[in-house]
Amino acid sequence: MSYTNEQVAHLVEGTLDWETTFRMLSMPKDNGRFEQYLTALQAKVGFKDRIVLPLSPHMYIVQSAKTKQWVIKCDCGHEFCDYTDNWKLHAAIYVRDTEEAMTEVYPKLMAPDTQWQVYREYYCPTCGTMHDVEAPTPWYPVIHDFEPDIEAFYKEWVGLPVPERAA
């Protein structure tokens, strides 16, 4: 079954009726769905860089319009780094490592012991959007979630030409 660009845009916005949403998510995807999804995402952002792959609701790997490099970018246009780098190291980081900071998100006496666990919140330095939260032990290094194989995704999964990239 195939869907219109308008239906996919409503899905992205969260305004699609539940019955259609359920059908879209549970049925096999039609061949053009990824392209429709990228078109809907591109219409939401204010930058000209081409979205290559969404990473989270407000973060993307994009092809820079100027350099053709693939970089990680926020909805607001803030550029974090090359797509192979750990974007979290370029984010504004708030570490909840005290009882007072933890009780902002937990009821008193229900928060984790900050000697054993902290929360690291990663924000866009430009717009303040929270992109991720980690809950490691205090001494654990910043986690690099994953590095997608974009070439394989385009060629083997969605059957589209791989977007151009500067070397």
CORGISUL-V450384 format. One record per residue. N is the residue number from 0. PHI is phi as a letter, one per 30 degrees, with the letter a starting at -180 (999 if undefined). PSI is psi in whole degrees, 0 to 359 (999 if undefined). BURIAL is + if it has 24 or more other C-alpha atoms within 12 Angstrom, else -. Layout:
N&PHI&PSI&BURIAL / N&PHI&PSI&BURIAL
This chain:
0&999&140&- / 1&c&157&- / 2&b&159&+ / 3&d&162&- / 4&e&324&- / 5&d&318&- / 6&d&318&+ / 7&d&320&+ / 8&d&320&+ / 9&d&324&+ / 10&d&314&+ / 11&d&320&+ / 12&d&344&- / 13&i&21&- / 14&c&10&- / 15&d&141&- / 16&d&152&- / 17&d&319&- / 18&d&314&- / 19&d&320&- / 20&e&311&- / 21&d&316&- / 22&d&316&- / 23&d&317&+ / 24&d&331&- / 25&c&340&- / 26&c&158&- / 27&e&145&- / 28&d&141&- / 29&d&161&- / 30&d&327&- / 31&c&4&- / 32&d&318&+ / 33&d&318&+ / 34&d&320&+ / 35&d&319&+ / 36&d&313&+ / 37&d&321&+ / 38&d&317&+ / 39&d&318&+ / 40&d&317&+ / 41&d&324&+ / 42&d&337&- / 43&d&335&- / 44&c&158&+ / 45&c&12&- / 46&c&160&- / 47&d&345&- / 48&e&139&+ / 49&d&127&+ / 50&d&124&+ / 51&c&317&+ / 52&a&127&+ / 53&d&139&+ / 54&c&326&+ / 55&a&178&- / 56&e&335&- / 57&b&19&+ / 58&b&141&+ / 59&b&155&+ / 60&c&126&+ / 61&b&159&+ / 62&c&115&+ / 63&e&129&+ / 64&d&331&- / 65&d&315&- / 66&c&346&- / 67&i&6&- / 68&d&151&+ / 69&c&123&+ / 70&b&162&+ / 71&c&130&+ / 72&b&145&+ / 73&d&160&+ / 74&e&319&+ / 75&d&348&- / 76&j&354&+ / 77&d&128&+ / 78&c&121&+ / 79&d&302&+ / 80&a&182&+ / 81&d&150&+ / 82&d&342&+ / 83&d&347&- / 84&d&164&- / 85&d&104&- / 86&e&333&+ / 87&d&332&+ / 88&d&351&- / 89&c&6&+ / 90&c&166&+ / 91&d&129&+ / 92&c&130&+ / 93&c&124&+ / 94&c&121&+ / 95&d&99&+ / 96&b&19&+ / 97&b&160&- / 98&d&321&+ / 99&d&316&- / 100&d&323&- / 101&d&327&+ / 102&d&355&- / 103&d&338&- / 104&c&348&- / 105&b&151&- / 106&d&153&- / 107&e&139&- / 108&i&8&- / 109&c&357&- / 110&d&156&+ / 111&d&155&+ / 112&d&120&+ / 113&d&354&+ / 114&d&339&- / 115&c&333&- / 116&a&139&- / 117&b&165&+ / 118&c&132&+ / 119&c&121&+ / 120&c&130&+ / 121&c&122&+ / 122&b&153&+ / 123&d&128&+ / 124&d&343&+ / 125&c&308&- / 126&c&347&- / 127&i&8&- / 128&d&131&+ / 129&d&123&+ / 130&c&335&+ / 131&a&161&+ / 132&b&135&- / 133&c&153&+ / 134&b&66&+ / 135&c&177&- / 136&d&156&- / 137&e&328&- / 138&c&354&- / 139&d&139&- / 140&d&163&- / 141&d&131&+ / 142&d&130&- / 143&c&105&- / 144&e&304&- / 145&a&161&- / 146&b&105&- / 147&d&147&- / 148&c&88&- / 149&d&320&+ / 150&e&312&- / 151&d&320&- / 152&e&311&- / 153&d&313&- / 154&d&313&- / 155&c&333&- / 156&c&312&- / 157&c&355&- / 158&i&40&- / 159&c&157&- / 160&d&140&- / 161&d&130&- / 162&e&147&+ / 163&d&147&- / 164&b&137&- / 165&d&144&- / 166&d&999&-
